[in-house]
Amino acid sequence: MRVPSPSGIGADLMAADEYRRLAAECLRIAEDVINSQSRNLLIHMSQSWLRLAHQYEHNLAPTNGSATVQQQQQQQIQPNKDE
């Protein structure tokens, strides 16, 4: 599910924030629900939204592999000017 928002990194963070907002909304509704089965379902939905937000942010983080390649490129031995 992609949350419509402006492009860029800020937009990606907005999606995670939207997932958290939906999690909070599920909990707010659960407080008012009398039926325990429905309440438990809403709590479970809230946990799922929070997991989705966490996973979404995790997927945005640069991977160690890409950082390693960049570090390797920066650490390449440069020829000695005297040689």
VENRA-V456072 format. One line per field, one symbol per residue. ss: DSSP state (h for helix, s for strand, l for the rest). phi: phi as a letter, one per 30 degrees, with the letter a starting at -180 (. if undefined). burial: # if it has 24 or more other ideal C-beta (glycine too) atoms within 12 Angstrom, else .. Layout:
# VENRA-V456072
ss->???
phi->???
burial->???
This chain:
# VENRA-V456072
ss->llllllllhhhhhhhhhhhhhhhhhhhhhhhhlllhhhhhhhhhhhhhhhhhhhhhhhhhlllhhhhhhhhhhhlllllllll
phi->.cddaddjdedddddddddddddddddddedcddddddddddddddddddddddddddddddddddddddddddcddcddddd
burial->..............##..##.##..#...#...........#..##..##.##..#...........................
